Amino acid sequence: MMHRLAMLAGALMLLAGTASAQDIRLGTVIPLSGGGASYGASIQQGLDMALREINAAGGINGRKITLDVADDASDPAQSVIALQRLVNDNDDLVIGGWGSSQVLANMAVAERAGMPYIVVGASNPRITTSANKWTFRTLTNDNGHAARLAEVVSLLHFKKIAIIYDTNDYGVGLRDIFTAGLAKQGIKAVDVESYQTSDKDFTAQLTHIAAAEPDAVMLFGTLPAIAAIMNQARDQGIDARFLGAAGLSNEAVMKLAPQAAQHAIATAYFHVDTDATAKEWAARYQQAFAQANQAPRPSQAAPAYEALKLMAAPCLAQVGTDKDKLRLCLKAWHGTLFGLPPAEAHFDDTNQLLAPLVVEEVVGTEFKLLPGANQ
């Protein structure tokens, strides 16, 4: 009798173990070292915040989410290895991807493996094409940024525009698209200069820009280089207004170039003053990471948070972790995002999210909405 009871108890324990929900494995490929480390840390903060909230509320249909982090060291070759490691780990989906060169290199891994991959940190137009099946992007691509920056040029009546760009895929893409947009306005850049991502001395390029006497300088790159360019430009007596895309929309710019960055203009994916939800979220985010090694940077963390909390989580709740069903659910997703002008966002045929941008400027130690540019 005791033997039978023991067998029955064992069978029940086995059944309970089989029926218990397994964790959902969320992978992220981000730079936690190299030039993009500050951006990668913010993406991880955004994912961590969403994950904590989801798990505290009971998870996804009773299943907790765990985060599998792969550092790609801001390097395209390492990014391929990092994403392949997440695939080999049998993660259920991946959210991350910072740097156009890195994503352009690693997305083939997701496509081959059939891994749902939501990119929240790269904007080159070649990332989303009709050949995409598994790669989604929640950020407006460089076409959108360049168009908005061209509108700002017209709004502020800039006539003499210089361009300095990183020679990576992000910088080159923005240079080409923005230059074409200027041509439609009958404007040709007075000077175009390039640099390498790891460069620290920009004297030669800025000497040429100074000689051109621009009233605006387009910075197509990311930190820390763009902060160094601004500081060195002011040291050379260049008093032109700085403009850039989302690479400039990073709260660290006020620390790295506190004086030189004043009134610099950037296109962005989030601003706290657009709606009440954005303000409430930013307050919670700032509090959650007030003691973190990296100071909270809402502009960089918000897209990652929204990708998990507002897009991936509802699809996981609806269809589970079957990768093909998850892909189809993401493709059909539509909704509104906080921190942006009110408009329904949705993915197009290339898995590019169609959503508005904000235009902001550095004022003191904050980004403020640029007057007249966010109607």
N, C-alpha and C positions, 0 to 999 in steps of 0.2 A: 504493500500500500504506500509506504513511504517512498519507495522507488518510483512508483507511478506519479506521486505528487511532485517529486523532484523533476521527473521528465516533463510533467505538465508545466511546472514553473519555468523550466528552461525554455520550453517551446514558447511560452508567453513572453519571456524576456527577448527571445529571438524575434518574435513578431513585433514587439514594441520597438526593438532596435531597427527593424526593417522599415517600419512605418514612420519613424521619427524623421523630421525634415532635415536635410543636409543644408549646410551653409551655401549661400550664393557667393561665388568667387568673382569679385570685381578686380580686374587688372588695370594698372595704369602705367604707361610708359612716359616718363617725364625726366627733365634734367634736374638732378639734385647736386650736380657738380658741373664745372665748366661755365661758359659765359651766360647760359640761360638759367642758372641755378635759382635766382630770385624769382623767376617766373614759375619754375617747377614747384618750388616750395608753396607758392600761392595756390597753384592748381591742387596740390595735395591737401592744403587747408580746406579748400572748397569741398573736395570729395569727403574729407574726414567729417566736416560739419554735417553734410547731408546724410552720411552713413550713420552717424551717431543718432540723428533725429529719427531716421527710419527704424533703426534697431531698438531705440527706446520706446517706440510706438508698437513694438511687437514684430518688427521685421516685415518681410514680404510673404504674406500668407503663412506666417509662423516661422519663416526661414530668415535667419540673420544674414547680413552681408559682411563679408570679410574683404579687406583690401590687400592686394598683392602688388607691391611697388617694384618697378624695374627702372633703375637710373640709367639713362642713355648718355650721360656725361656731355650733353649738348653736341653730340657728334653723330652724323648720319650713319656711319658704319656701325657704331655701337647701338644706335637706335634699332637697326635691323635685328641685331642679336638680342636686344632687350625684348622686343615684341615677340620674337620667336620663342623666347623663354616663357613668356606668358601663355602662348599657345601650347607649349609643351607641358605647362603646369595645369592644363585643362581648365583654364579660367572660363567663365560663362560669357563674359563680354569685357571689352576694354574701353575705358574713357581716359583721354589724355592727349598726348601728342603735342609737343611744343616745338616750334621752329619749322618753317616750310621745308627746308632741306632735309630735316630728319623725317618728317611725315612723308614727303615724296619718296624717300628711300624705304621706309618701313611699311607703307600701306600695302605693298605687294604681298607681304607676309599674311596680313589679314585676309586679303582677297583669295589667296591660295588655300588658306586654312578654313575659310568660311567662318571667320570670327567677327561678330558685330563690333565695330570700332568707331567710337564717337570722338571726333577730333575737336578739341576745345582750345587749341593754341597755335594755329597756323592758318595763313590766309591766302597763299598763292592759288590763283585760279585753277592750276593744273591738278590740284588735289581732288576736286570733284569734277568728274566727267561722265559721259554716258556709259563708259565702261565700268563704272563703279557698281558694285553689288552690295558690298559689306561695309564700306567706309562712308561714314556720315560726318558732316561738319556743321557745327552750330554757330560758327563765327561768319560774319559777312566777309566775302572774299575781297581781294585787293581792288577789283573793279568798283565795288561799292565805296571803299575808302577813298580811292582816287577821285571818284565823282564828287563825293562830299567835300574833299579838299579843294577841288576845282571851284565848287560853289563858294567856298570861303574866300578864295582868291578874288572872285568877282564881288562878293559882299564887302570885303575890306579894301577893294580897289588897288590891290597889289599889281604892279606893272613890271618890276624887275625882280625876277625870281631865280635864285640859285638852287641847285640840287646837290646834296651829298648823300651817297647811298652805300650800303654794305653790298659787297659783291656776291653775297649768298642769294638763294632763290627768293627770299623775302624782299631784300632790297632791290634786286634787279627787276622783279615783277612790278613793284610799286613805281620804280623809275619809268619803266616803259609805258605803263598804263596812264600815269599822271602826265607824262610828256605828251602823249597822244591827246589827252583831255585839254591840255593847255593849247595845243595846236588848233583845236576847234574854236578857241576863244581868240585866235590870232596872236597868241603869245608864244615866244620861244625863250627858253631858259637862257639867262645871261652867262651861266657857267654850270657845268656838270662835273662833279668830282666823285671819285670812288675810294673805298678803303676796305681793308680786310677786317673781319669780325674781331680779331684779337689785337688790332692796332691800338696804340696808346698815344702816339704823337701824330697830330693832324696839321702840323705847321705848314707843310707844302700846300695841301689842299686849301687851307683857310687863307693862305696868302693870295691864291688865285681868286678865291671868292671875294676877299676884301677889295681886290683891284676892280672887280665887276660892280661894286657898290649896289648890291641888291637891297630891296626893301623887305624881302621875305626869303628865308632859307628853309628848304624842305629837308627834313632829316628822315631818311628812309633806312632805319636800322633799329637796334634795341640797346638796352642798357647792358654793360656800363659805357659802351662807346659813345652813345649819343649825349650822355651827360658830360663826358670829357670834351666832346666837340663843342658843346655850348659854352663850357668854361673857357676853353682855349680861344673860341671865337670872340668872346667879350674881351679877353686879354689882348687880342689883336685890334680891338677898337671896332669890331663889327657890331652894329646896333640894330640889325634887321630883326624882324619878328621870326621866331622859329615855329615851324609847323611840322606835324608828323602824323602817322597813322597809329594804330593801337600799341605799337612798340614803345611809343612815347607816353601812352596812358598807363603809367606805373607810378604809384605813390612814392617810390624810392627816388624819383627824379628830383623831388623837392629837397631830399637830403643830400644827394650827390651834386646838385647844381642849384643851391638855394637862391642865389641871386640871378645867375645867368638864365635860369628857366622861367623867370617871371613873365607871365603873359604868353608863354608858349602855348600853342593850340594843338589839340589832338582829336582824332576821331576815336570813339570808344564804344564798348559793348555794355557799359553800365554807368549810371550816375545816380547817386543817392537822392537827388532832388526831383527825379521824374515822377515818383509816386510814393504813397504812404507805405506800400509793401517794401519798396527798396529801402526806405529809411529804417523800418522795423528790422529788416534782415541785416542791414549794415550794423545796427546797434548790437544785435545778437552776435554777429560775426566778430566785431571788435572785442566784445567781452570774452568770447570763447577763446580767442588767441592773443589776449593782451599780454600774457606771459610767455608767448612762444619765442623761439630763437629768432624767427623773422617776424617783424612787425606786420600786423594785418594789412593787406592791400586789397580792398574790396573790388577794384576794377579787374584784377586778375583772378580772384577767387570766384566771383559770381558766375561766370559761364560754366565752370566745372560743377558748382553746386546745382545750378539749374539743369544741367545735362543729366545728373543723377536723380535729383529729387523730382523734377517736373516731367522728364522725358523717359528715362530708363526705368525708374521705379514703377510708374503706372503700367508700362508694357510688361515688366516682369510679373506684376500682380495679375495681369490679364492673361498672359500666355505662358508664363513660366520661363524656363531656361532653354527650351528648344530653340536652337540658334536660328533656324530658318523662320520660325514663327515670330521670334523676337525681331529679326530683321524686317519682316513685313509690317509688324506693329510700329516700329520706329519710322518706317517709310510713310505710314499713314498718319503720323502724329501731327497735331496742330494745336495751337494754344497761344496764350500771351505770356510774355516774359517780363518780370519786374526789372526796373532800372533802365527801361527803354521807352521811347514814345509809344503810346498805345496803338497797337496794330496786331492782328492775328498773324502769327508766324507759322510757317509750314515748310516741309522739305520739297524741293523741286525734283525733276526727273533724274538729276545727277546726285541726289542726296545732299544738296546744298540747302541749308536753312535760309529761307527768305525772311529777313527781319530788319527793322530800321536800325540806324546808328544814332549816337549822340555826338555832339561836338562840344568840347570843353576847353578851358584854358586854365593855366596855373595862376592862382591868385594867392599870394602868401604861402601858406603851407597846405593848400587845398586845391582840388579841381573844382571850378565853377562852370556852370553851363555858359557857353559863349552867347552873349546877347544877340538876338536876331537870327541865330543859326539853327534853332531847334523848334521851328514853328510847325 
